[in-house]
Amino acid sequence: MPHGHPYHGYGAYPPHQYPPPPPGHPMYAPAGVMYYPMHPAYFYPYPPPQQPVDPVQVVDGEEEVVPELPGETVELPWSTYRWVPACLSQRSIPPGALRVGVDADGEEIYAGRAHHEGHIMPAKVIPSKNSCYISFRGEEILKDQFEVLVPAMFAWQFSSNGEVPPGAVEAGQTASGEKLYFGRVTHDECTTPGKIHPSHGTCYYPFDGEERSSAEYECLVLM
């Protein structure tokens, strides 16, 4: 390298084709000093050329111009959850299941649902006890085949008398087609999930071998 011509780390032009600055520019170092072999434009790129702007359209009062907007696909929050099949005999509780309560002995309870006599019933799933219960006609019923709720973003909102807030999670339906929603109730210092039955004005939940009910409850909703 000839003395007095600093090395810039690239040939006549860098890969991005920006020419080096003219002699005397502050970028040049004194004779004999080598630059790090990377053009500053890699870190501080030249501003991109300005895109042409469409001229403003002037129309008379008889013609209406409707602006065109770019298309956009938006996934609604209440489509971001799924029910995953599970089975007690196979101990196949899927990962990521939604925790909705705590049993009397501190064991965690998860949201589930199960088929029963033509209905789809919200259920409580306790993996540590290998159990899934629904409440139906005054009884607490153990189910082997069921589904577990795997969530996106959920919250609990207080409600009563069979009413449910917007975004309530539809967890099942009766044989006649009425929708059932996922709720939970605090009973004897336990938080246990159940089914909100709007036409009955209550939330039923399985507890200690029986079907209990409460007119006041929390409803699971999607954010």
HELIX and SHEET records of a PDB file:
HELIX    1   1 PRO A   40  TYR A   42  5                                   3    
HELIX    2   2 PRO A   77  SER A   79  5                                   3    
HELIX    3   3 PRO A  127  LYS A  129  5                                   3    
HELIX    4   4 PRO A  198  HIS A  200  5                                   3    
SHEET    1   A 4 ARG A  82  CYS A  87  0                                        
SHEET    2   A 4 GLN A 145  VAL A 150 -1                                        
SHEET    3   A 4 GLU A 108  HIS A 116 -1                                        
SHEET    4   A 4 ARG A  99  VAL A 102 -1                                        
SHEET    1   B 6 ARG A  82  CYS A  87  0                                        
SHEET    2   B 6 GLN A 145  VAL A 150 -1                                        
SHEET    3   B 6 GLU A 108  HIS A 116 -1                                        
SHEET    4   B 6 HIS A 119  ILE A 126 -1                                        
SHEET    5   B 6 SER A 131  PHE A 136 -1                                        
SHEET    6   B 6 GLU A 139  LEU A 142 -1                                        
SHEET    1   C 4 PHE A 154  SER A 160  0                                        
SHEET    2   C 4 GLU A 216  LEU A 222 -1                                        
SHEET    3   C 4 LYS A 179  HIS A 187 -1                                        
SHEET    4   C 4 GLU A 170  GLN A 173 -1                                        
SHEET    1   D 6 PHE A 154  SER A 160  0                                        
SHEET    2   D 6 GLU A 216  LEU A 222 -1                                        
SHEET    3   D 6 LYS A 179  HIS A 187 -1                                        
SHEET    4   D 6 CYS A 190  HIS A 197 -1                                        
SHEET    5   D 6 THR A 202  PHE A 207 -1                                        
SHEET    6   D 6 GLU A 210  SER A 214 -1                                        
END                                                                             
